Amino acid sequence: MEVYSAENIRNIVLLGHGGVGKTTIAEQMAYISKAIARPGKVADKNTISDFDPEETKRGFSINTSVLPIEWSSSFIKHKINVLDTPGYFDFAGEVDEAIRAAGGAVIVVSAKAGVQVGTEIAWEKAEKASLPRMIFVNGMDEAEADLVKVLEELKEKFGKVIAPFQVPFKEDGKFAGFVNVPKMEGRRFSGNRVEDCPIPEGMEEEIEPVRQMILEAVAATDDALMERFFNEEEFTQEEILTALRNGIVAGEIVPVLCGSAANGTGIGVLMSSICSYLPNPVMAHATNEALDPNGNTIEVPCQPAGNFSGIVFKTSVDPYLGKINYFKVLSGTLRKDETIVNVNKETETRISRLYVMRGKEQIEVPELRAGDIGALSKLTVTGTGDTLASKGFNVQYPGVDFGASLLCMAIQPKNKGDEDKVNSSLTKIMEEDPTIRTEVDSELKQQLIYGVGDQHLDVIVNKLKNKFKVEVELAKPKVTYRETNKGRAEVRGQYKKQSGGHGQYGDVLMVFEPSGDVTAPYVFEEKIFGGSVPKNYFPAVEKGIQECVKSGVLAGYPMVGVKATLIDGSYHPVDSSEMAFKMATSTAFKEGIPQAKPVILEPIVSVHILVDEAYMGDIMGDMTKRRGRVLGMEHQGNKQLIEAEVPMAEMFNYPTELRSMTQGRGSYTLEFARYEEASHDVMQKIIAESQISQA
């Protein structure tokens, strides 16, 4: 593959709802550009994009793949780095990685289904990243295809920026070509290419409103053009194309193209349009913001001269090829046999080989220039989000902005003794999927794994089994409940033991009551008068309290908010000891706390839920079912932000339930708020579960 300069590179991310044909489009782009000899099919499990065993088994994309494609447009040879992303919500982290490397987006929409949830999410992600975009309506050859309906939905959802560039026409009932509205020229499909043709008769009524939409979009890009538009003056062809190009790069115009990926119809036009209208890396990121060694923000120009720097946007771990880091060159030129620095990890590496990846195929190249995308292998400590740079050029770029992973499950090996194998395998998986995280709850002796959704965690379980040969089980996590006392009890505890020679004797009179501070396990005080218990035994009494609060009397959960006061007692000058007073305190605790109105506290979390107004009723009702309290609501753009407090025990399955209730349109954040007394019914249930687990 040739080496390209930034002016002739396009880094394009394919976005859209699951099942709209993104992978098929990428496959046809590779085929039509002669990168591959024949196009694969998702159904046949032979596409170059979906090469992971989990992808071929499930029949949809799980990972982002990179397909570099060479394409000539306007007699100039371009390189299009196509980033094919998953459409299913559980794998949104892969989309975030691809967007970090992209300079433009193609949002794929089904000609039959129209605007779907995934379309809206794709738009929001592209908008957040300020990516210029175009829309490709796929499936125009299907019987239920309705471009007019799709265009109406697009304009209703995304506004006047939507500008259809094509009006399709049929011959013998089949999608045969289109009118290029900006140029007002006919195009007829010939195989997977197009040829010029006259505009079919009788299309004036279809073309005119679309032409008007384009002229309005052109006029909106410039005040002078707007004035001429209102004066009904004609725009020249050059003015239209220049204004469209500038408007697209600025995000003020989003062109709509159409075709059928299944047979390659319109894919060549799509690639030419990408080269003509979407920005090259210099236009998209003329300068890249980075931090210098002193933490100051600087701007690094995107040009082939000067120091090399780049960002690792994705990592994969292949059992045969090893670890592969995908990176984007943000400045300078990287050549093989050079030494580079991982700025984040402060390590040096000499690059022996430099690749571009086409699916899983490694294509060796001599160098990569600013704006291009490549891959490196055998960088042992390098991970997603790390900055790579020339020696002495210690700039650091922002990493990948991942969404929160909130679905939590307990994970344990099926076979005893596999704990270390599970941990090492999960570490490797987390290298290629930073949206997975784990933590160990030492209190409840459980390992927790966090993912985006059920399907996401199911893929991880299967990867552990098939890739790393270790089987695990997922279960609902245990909850870190607490116990406390609401009442007061005065109890005497004694410990007497006689066994020839010195015996053991300890006697304490304790008062147990609430301390008022549930953030601390206990407060210990002594109010001894007259030396009934010598001062040197006070630490032993506190030690007894310290050990007892580790396990409450109701369900064995740690106690908090206990105030224990030593008010009286007695001792023996020979038989008393620290151990005896500690045991006497333990006896007093076990007898006194049950009399002091013990209760169970459950963790309460603060939840902020962002949803469309249409789902407000469902969300509020669901919060009530979860024993939650809605504290308030406020508008955020065209959505509602609901603030609520809910018991943690009711929130483990919430990511899945929220997605179901809102068709994937809802999101939320969660953080611990405090502990709160559980209701009697909940308390009895917790106690019963504790007794079963201890049986």
SVG drawing of the C-alpha trace seen along z (x, -y; Angstrom):
<svg xmlns="http://www.w3.org/2000/svg" viewBox="-47 -40 63 67">
<polyline fill="none" stroke="black" stroke-width="0.4" points="0.0,0.0 1.2,-3.5 2.2,-6.1 -0.3,-9.0 -0.1,-12.6 -2.8,-14.1 -4.4,-16.0 -5.4,-12.8 -6.5,-10.8 -10.0,-10.5 -10.6,-8.9 -14.3,-7.8 -16.3,-6.1 -19.4,-4.1 -22.2,-4.7 -25.8,-3.6 -28.3,-1.2 -27.5,2.5 -28.3,4.4 -28.5,1.5 -25.6,2.8 -22.5,0.9 -20.3,4.0 -21.7,4.8 -21.0,1.3 -17.4,1.6 -17.1,4.9 -18.4,3.5 -16.1,0.5 -13.1,2.9 -14.4,4.9 -15.2,2.1 -11.8,0.4 -10.2,3.8 -8.8,4.2 -10.3,7.7 -11.2,10.1 -14.8,10.8 -17.1,9.4 -18.0,11.4 -21.4,11.6 -22.3,11.3 -24.7,14.2 -21.8,16.3 -19.5,15.3 -16.7,14.4 -16.5,10.6 -13.1,9.0 -14.5,6.7 -16.2,9.3 -13.3,11.8 -13.5,12.3 -15.0,15.8 -17.7,14.1 -18.7,11.9 -18.9,14.8 -20.9,16.9 -23.4,14.1 -23.7,12.6 -23.0,9.0 -20.1,6.6 -18.7,6.6 -15.4,4.8 -14.3,1.8 -12.3,2.9 -10.1,0.7 -10.2,1.1 -7.8,-1.1 -9.1,-1.6 -7.5,-3.3 -10.0,-5.2 -9.5,-7.7 -11.9,-10.7 -11.6,-13.7 -8.4,-12.0 -6.8,-12.2 -5.9,-9.0 -7.2,-9.0 -6.8,-6.7 -10.0,-6.1 -9.5,-4.6 -12.9,-3.1 -13.7,-2.4 -16.5,0.1 -18.2,0.0 -20.8,2.1 -24.4,0.9 -25.5,2.6 -25.5,0.5 -23.5,2.9 -20.4,2.3 -20.6,-1.5 -17.0,-1.6 -15.8,-0.4 -17.7,-3.3 -16.0,-5.8 -12.6,-4.4 -13.3,-4.8 -14.7,-8.3 -11.4,-9.3 -9.6,-8.5 -12.2,-9.7 -12.3,-13.0 -15.8,-12.4 -18.8,-10.1 -21.2,-8.3 -24.4,-7.5 -26.1,-4.5 -29.9,-4.5 -32.3,-1.7 -34.5,-2.7 -37.1,-0.5 -36.9,-1.1 -35.9,-4.8 -34.6,-6.7 -34.0,-4.3 -32.6,-4.7 -29.1,-3.8 -29.4,-6.6 -30.1,-9.1 -27.3,-7.9 -24.9,-7.9 -25.9,-11.5 -25.4,-12.5 -22.0,-10.9 -20.9,-12.6 -22.3,-15.9 -20.5,-15.7 -17.2,-15.0 -17.9,-17.8 -17.6,-15.3 -18.7,-16.5 -21.1,-13.8 -23.2,-12.5 -26.1,-10.0 -26.3,-6.9 -29.8,-5.4 -29.2,-1.7 -31.5,0.9 -33.0,-1.1 -33.6,2.1 -35.9,3.5 -39.7,3.6 -40.6,1.5 -37.9,-1.1 -39.3,-4.6 -36.8,-7.4 -39.4,-10.2 -40.5,-8.9 -36.9,-8.5 -36.1,-12.1 -39.1,-13.4 -38.0,-11.6 -34.4,-12.9 -35.5,-16.5 -38.0,-16.2 -35.4,-14.7 -32.2,-16.6 -33.6,-19.8 -32.7,-21.9 -29.1,-20.7 -30.4,-17.6 -29.8,-18.1 -30.6,-15.2 -28.1,-15.1 -30.0,-12.4 -33.4,-11.7 -33.6,-8.0 -35.5,-6.7 -36.6,-3.2 -36.7,-1.2 -38.8,1.9 -39.6,1.5 -36.0,1.7 -33.7,-1.0 -31.8,-2.0 -30.2,-5.4 -30.5,-8.9 -30.5,-12.5 -27.5,-14.3 -29.4,-17.3 -26.5,-19.7 -25.3,-19.2 -28.7,-18.5 -27.3,-15.6 -28.7,-12.0 -26.7,-8.9 -27.5,-5.3 -26.0,-2.4 -23.9,-0.1 -22.8,2.8 -21.2,1.1 -20.3,-2.0 -22.4,-4.8 -22.6,-6.4 -24.1,-9.7 -27.7,-9.7 -30.4,-12.2 -32.7,-13.1 -35.8,-10.9 -38.9,-12.8 -41.6,-13.5 -39.3,-13.9 -39.6,-17.6 -42.1,-17.5 -39.8,-15.2 -36.6,-17.1 -37.8,-20.6 -38.5,-20.4 -35.1,-18.6 -33.4,-21.2 -35.0,-23.9 -33.7,-22.2 -30.2,-22.2 -30.3,-25.9 -31.7,-26.8 -28.8,-24.9 -26.3,-26.6 -27.8,-30.1 -27.6,-29.4 -23.8,-29.1 -23.2,-32.7 -25.0,-36.1 -24.3,-37.2 -25.7,-34.0 -28.7,-34.3 -29.5,-37.7 -29.2,-36.5 -31.4,-33.5 -34.2,-35.8 -33.8,-37.9 -34.3,-34.7 -30.9,-35.0 -29.3,-31.9 -26.2,-30.4 -23.4,-29.2 -22.4,-25.5 -19.1,-26.4 -20.8,-28.5 -23.1,-25.6 -20.4,-23.0 -18.0,-25.3 -20.7,-26.3 -21.8,-22.6 -18.2,-21.6 -17.7,-24.4 -21.1,-23.8 -20.4,-20.0 -17.0,-20.6 -18.6,-23.1 -21.4,-20.7 -24.0,-23.1 -25.0,-20.7 -25.5,-17.0 -25.9,-15.5 -28.0,-12.4 -27.0,-9.7 -28.7,-6.5 -27.9,-3.0 -27.9,0.7 -24.9,2.3 -26.2,5.8 -25.4,5.4 -22.9,2.5 -25.3,0.0 -24.2,-3.6 -21.1,-2.6 -18.7,-4.0 -20.6,-7.3 -20.4,-7.2 -16.6,-6.8 -16.3,-9.7 -18.5,-11.9 -16.4,-11.1 -13.3,-12.2 -15.0,-15.3 -17.0,-16.6 -15.7,-15.2 -12.5,-16.8 -8.9,-15.5 -7.1,-15.3 -5.6,-18.8 -9.0,-20.3 -10.6,-18.3 -7.7,-18.8 -5.4,-21.5 -4.0,-21.6 -4.3,-19.0 -4.5,-20.1 -2.0,-18.4 -0.3,-19.0 3.4,-19.8 5.6,-18.3 4.6,-21.3 0.9,-20.6 0.3,-23.6 -2.1,-23.2 -0.3,-23.6 -1.3,-23.1 0.5,-20.6 0.2,-21.1 -1.0,-18.1 1.8,-18.1 4.3,-15.4 7.3,-17.5 8.6,-17.8 8.3,-15.4 6.1,-12.4 3.2,-12.1 0.1,-9.9 -2.7,-8.5 -3.5,-4.8 -7.2,-4.6 -7.7,-0.8 -5.9,2.3 -6.6,5.9 -5.1,9.1 -4.8,11.9 -3.8,15.4 -1.5,15.8 -0.5,12.3 -0.2,11.1 -1.0,7.5 -1.8,5.0 -2.1,1.2 -4.0,-0.8 -2.9,-4.4 -3.5,-7.6 -0.6,-9.8 -1.3,-13.3 1.9,-15.0 5.1,-14.2 6.0,-11.0 6.7,-7.6 9.1,-5.3 10.1,-1.7 13.4,-1.3 12.8,-4.5 12.7,-4.8 9.5,-6.2 8.4,-7.0 5.1,-6.0 4.6,-9.4 2.0,-8.0 4.1,-5.0 7.5,-6.7 9.0,-3.8 11.0,-3.6 10.6,-1.2 12.3,-0.7 9.9,-0.1 11.0,2.8 7.8,3.1 5.0,0.8 1.6,1.9 -1.8,0.9 -4.5,3.3 -7.2,4.5 -9.5,6.5 -7.1,9.0 -4.6,8.7 -1.3,6.9 0.0,4.9 3.6,3.7 4.4,0.2 7.7,-1.8 6.2,-4.9 3.0,-6.6 2.4,-10.4 0.4,-12.8 -3.3,-12.0 -2.9,-8.4 -3.9,-5.3 -1.6,-2.3 -0.8,0.4 2.1,1.6 2.7,4.9 4.7,6.1 4.4,2.9 4.0,4.7 3.0,1.8 1.1,-0.4 -2.7,-0.5 -5.7,-2.4 -5.5,-6.2 -1.7,-6.3 0.3,-8.9 3.3,-7.8 5.9,-10.4 9.4,-10.9 12.1,-10.9 12.2,-14.3 8.8,-15.4 6.8,-14.6 3.4,-15.9 0.3,-14.1 -3.1,-13.9 -6.5,-13.3 -7.4,-9.6 -10.6,-8.0 -13.8,-9.3 -15.7,-6.2 -19.2,-6.1 -19.8,-4.6 -20.2,-0.8 -22.8,-0.3 -24.1,3.2 -22.5,5.1 -22.3,8.9 -20.4,11.1 -17.9,13.3 -16.3,16.6 -14.6,19.5 -16.6,22.7 -13.6,24.8 -11.8,24.2 -8.2,23.1 -8.9,21.1 -8.9,17.7 -5.5,16.7 -6.2,17.8 -9.5,15.8 -7.7,12.7 -4.9,12.9 -7.4,13.5 -9.6,10.6 -6.5,8.4 -5.8,9.2 -9.5,8.7 -9.5,5.3 -6.4,4.3 -8.6,4.5 -11.9,3.5 -11.4,0.6 -15.2,0.5 -14.8,3.7 -13.6,3.1 -13.3,5.4 -13.0,4.9 -12.7,7.1 -15.1,6.7 -13.0,8.0 -15.8,7.5 -18.2,9.8 -15.5,12.0 -16.7,11.5 -15.1,10.3 -17.3,7.8 -17.2,7.2 -18.8,4.1 -20.0,4.0 -22.2,2.0 -25.0,4.6 -26.0,8.2 -24.8,9.0 -21.5,7.3 -20.9,9.5 -22.1,12.6 -19.4,12.0 -16.7,11.6 -17.8,14.9 -17.6,16.6 -14.2,15.1 -12.9,16.4 -14.1,19.8 -13.1,20.0 -10.0,17.7 -8.5,18.3 -9.9,21.8 -11.3,20.8 -15.0,21.0 -16.8,18.6 -20.2,18.0 -22.0,14.7 -24.4,14.0 -26.2,11.1 -23.8,9.3 -24.2,9.3 -25.1,6.0 -23.0,4.3 -25.6,3.9 -24.9,2.5 -26.5,3.0 -27.0,0.5 -29.0,0.0 -31.8,-2.5 -32.4,-2.0 -30.6,-2.0 -29.6,1.1 -27.7,1.4 -26.1,4.9 -23.6,6.6 -21.1,9.0 -19.0,11.3 -16.3,13.8 -15.2,16.3 -13.0,19.3 -11.2,21.4 -8.6,23.9 -6.2,24.5 -3.7,21.8 -4.7,18.4 -8.2,18.1 -9.8,15.6 -12.1,12.9 -13.7,9.9 -16.8,8.0 -18.2,4.9 -21.4,3.0 -22.0,1.5 -24.5,-0.9 -25.2,-0.5 -27.0,-3.4 -26.9,-5.1 -23.8,-7.3 -25.6,-9.4 -22.8,-8.8 -23.3,-5.9 -20.1,-6.7 -18.0,-5.3 -18.5,-1.7 -18.5,-2.7 -17.7,-5.3 -16.2,-4.1 -16.4,-6.0 -15.7,-5.1 -17.4,-6.6 -15.8,-4.7 -15.8,-6.1 -13.9,-4.8 -11.6,-2.5 -14.1,0.4 -12.3,1.2 -8.6,0.3 -7.6,-2.0 -5.2,0.5 -8.2,2.7 -10.0,-0.1 -8.1,0.8 -9.2,4.4 -12.8,3.4 -12.5,1.2 -10.8,4.1 -13.8,6.3 -16.2,3.7 -13.9,3.3 -14.1,7.0 -17.8,7.4 -19.0,4.6 -17.5,6.6 -20.5,8.9 -24.0,7.7 -26.6,9.8 -29.3,9.8 -27.6,11.0 -23.9,10.8 -23.3,7.5 -20.8,5.0 -22.3,2.6 -22.1,-1.2 -23.3,-4.0 -22.8,-2.2 -22.0,-4.1 -20.6,-1.8 -20.0,-3.2 -18.3,-1.4 -20.0,-2.6 -19.1,-0.1 -17.6,3.4 -15.3,5.3 -12.0,7.0 -9.9,9.6 -6.4,8.5 -5.0,11.9 -7.4,13.5 -8.3,10.4 -6.6,10.0 -7.0,8.1 -8.4,11.3 -11.0,11.7 -12.2,8.1 -12.3,8.5 -14.4,11.6 -16.7,10.0 -17.3,7.1 -18.1,9.5 -20.7,11.2 -22.2,7.8 -22.4,6.9 -24.1,10.1 -26.7,9.7 -27.1,5.9 -27.4,5.2 -30.5,7.4 -32.1,5.3 -31.1,2.0 -33.5,2.3 -31.1,3.5 -32.0,2.7 -30.4,3.3 -29.3,0.3 -29.2,0.6 -27.1,-1.5 -29.0,-4.3 -27.7,-5.6 -28.3,-8.9 -29.4,-8.4 -29.7,-11.0 -31.6,-9.7 -31.7,-11.5 -34.6,-10.5 -37.0,-11.8 -40.1,-13.4 -42.2,-10.6 -40.7,-8.1 -41.2,-10.1 -44.2,-8.1 -42.5,-4.8 -39.4,-6.0 -41.3,-7.4 -43.4,-4.3 -40.3,-2.1 -38.6,-4.1 -41.6,-3.5 -41.4,0.2 -37.8,0.1 -38.7,-1.6 -37.1,-4.8 -38.0,-8.4 -38.1,-11.0 -36.5,-14.2 -36.9,-16.5 -36.8,-17.0 -35.3,-19.6 -35.1,-20.2 -31.8,-19.5 -32.1,-20.4 -35.0,-18.4 -34.8,-15.8 -35.7,-15.6 -33.2,-14.9 -34.8,-13.0 -33.1,-12.9 -34.0,-10.1 -32.7,-8.1 -33.0,-4.3 -31.8,-1.3 -28.6,0.1 -30.1,3.6 -32.7,2.5 -30.3,1.1 -28.1,4.0 -30.2,4.8 -31.1,1.1 -29.0,0.6 -30.9,3.4 -34.3,2.3 -33.7,-1.4 -32.7,-0.4 -35.8,1.6 -38.1,-1.1 -36.6,-3.9 -35.7,-1.8 -32.1,-2.6 -32.6,-6.4 -32.1,-6.7 -28.9,-7.1 -28.1,-7.5 -25.3,-8.1 -25.2,-6.6 -23.3,-7.3 -23.5,-6.2 -25.5,-8.6 -25.8,-7.1 -27.1,-4.2 -30.8,-4.2 -32.9,-1.9 -34.5,0.9 -38.2,1.5 -39.4,4.4 -40.3,6.6 -36.9,6.0 -35.1,6.6 -36.8,10.0 -35.9,10.9 -32.2,10.0 -32.1,12.0 -33.7,15.0 -31.1,14.8 -28.3,14.6 -29.5,17.6 -29.7,19.6 -26.2,18.6 -24.8,19.5 -26.6,22.9"/>
</svg>
